[in-house]
Each structure stands twice: as C-alpha cells, then as structure tokens.
Amino acid sequence: GVAVIDQNRLLTDSVIGREIEARFDAASRDLAAENRRIEGELESEERALTAARATTPAAEFQKLAARFDEKVEGIRRMQEAKSRALARQRDEDRQKLIQRLSAFLMAAAQFFCL
C-alpha cells in the first residue's frame, strides 16, 4: 500500500510542531516589541535633531543628519536580519521535525506491513 504523509498536519497537529510555532510566535512578538521600542527612541532622536536644526550651522547639521540616517539604516538592517534568522530557525526546526517523524512513520509502516 501507499502511505501519504501530510506534512502540514505533522506541524499543526503534533505537540512538537505546536511548540515550534509557539516559540516562533513568542520570538516574533518579542522582536516586534523591540522594534516598537527602537522606533520610539529613534523618533525622539529625530525630533531632537529637527529642533536643533534652527540653531545648528548647516554643514554641521548635515553631518548630524547623515549620521542619524546611517544609524537608522544600520538598525533597520540588523532588525531585518533578526527577523530572517527567526524565520530560518523555524523552517529548520520544522524540517527536522518532518524528517524525524517521516523516518518514524516509515519504520512503523514497514513494521506493520502497510
């Protein structure tokens, strides 16, 4: 006989699959909270920079603004890398689970001559 393994069900209906998703969801929420905190800090810094514009010589202000932009871009790249790392870890965990469960199910099927 032929046995068909529904990988989505392995991920959604197994305790380990639900744990993988719960870890990913928690880490995603933590990262979103971190992003909101950083966004608030950057908005405050941007307001201060904008307020300083009136009293700062143009050349100096341009340097300050360029440094701020570099900082924002660096933070954005770092946070995006964190997000990609979370997704990559979830995908790796899912693949490991599927491989382990598939091997187990194949052995069970052979044992029971399915």
N, C-alpha and C positions, 0 to 999 in steps of 0.2 A: 504494500500500500504506500501511498504518498502522504506525508505529513506536511502541512503548511504551518509555518510559524509566523504569527502576526507580531512583528517587532513593536509596533505601536502599543499593542496590548501588553507586551512584556514590560514596556516602560511605564504605562499608566496603571496597570493592574497589579504590579508587584510592589512589595514593601520597599525593596531596594530602589526600584525605579521612582517611586514617590519620594523617597529620601533624596535621591539625586535632584529631582525637581525642587524639593523644599530647600535644599542647600543653595541651589542656583537662585531661587526666588529671594531668599534671605540676603544673599550676597548682592543681588541686583538692587534690592531695597536699600541696603547699606550704601552702595555706590551712588544711588540716586540722592540719598540724604547728604552724602559727602559733596556731590555736585551742587546741590542747593546751597549748602554752607559756603562753598568756594564762590559760587555765583554772588551771594550776598556780600562777601568780602571784596570781591572784585568791583561790584557796583559801588561800594563805599569808597574804594580807592579811586575809581573813575570820577566820582563826584568831587572828591578832594582835588584831583588833578584838574578838573574843569574849573573849580573855584580858584585854583592857583593860577589859572591862565591869565587873568586880568593883571596880576602883579608880577608875572614871571617874564623875563625877556624872551622874545620869540625863539631865538636859537636854542636857549636852554629848555624852553617848553617843548620844542620839537624833539629834543633828546629824551626828555622825560616821557613824552607820549610814545615815542618809538620803543623805549624800554618797557613801558606798560603793555604795548601791543605784543612785544616778544614774550613777555611773561604770560599773557593771556593765551597766546598760541601754544606755548610750551605746556601750559596746564591742560589745554584742550587735547593736545596730542597724548599727554600722559593719561588723562581720563578715558580717552577713546581706547588706548592700549589696555587699560584695566578692563574695560567692557569686553573687548575682543578676547582677552585672556579668560574672563569668566565664561564666555560662550564656548571657547575652545575646551576648557576644562569640563564643562557639561557634556559636550559632544564626545570627548574622550571617555568620560565616565559611562555615558550611555553605550558607547561601542563596546567597552569592556564588559558591561552587564550583558549585552546581547551575545557576545562571544561566549561568555561563561554559561549563560542559560541555554544557548543553542547547543553547546557541547553536551551539557547535561541531558537535554531533551533528546538529542540524537542517541546518546548511550541508553537512555530509558526506552526509546523506540526499538533499538536493536535488542535489548534485553527482553522486551515484551513482544518481539517479532511483529511490530507494527509496520 
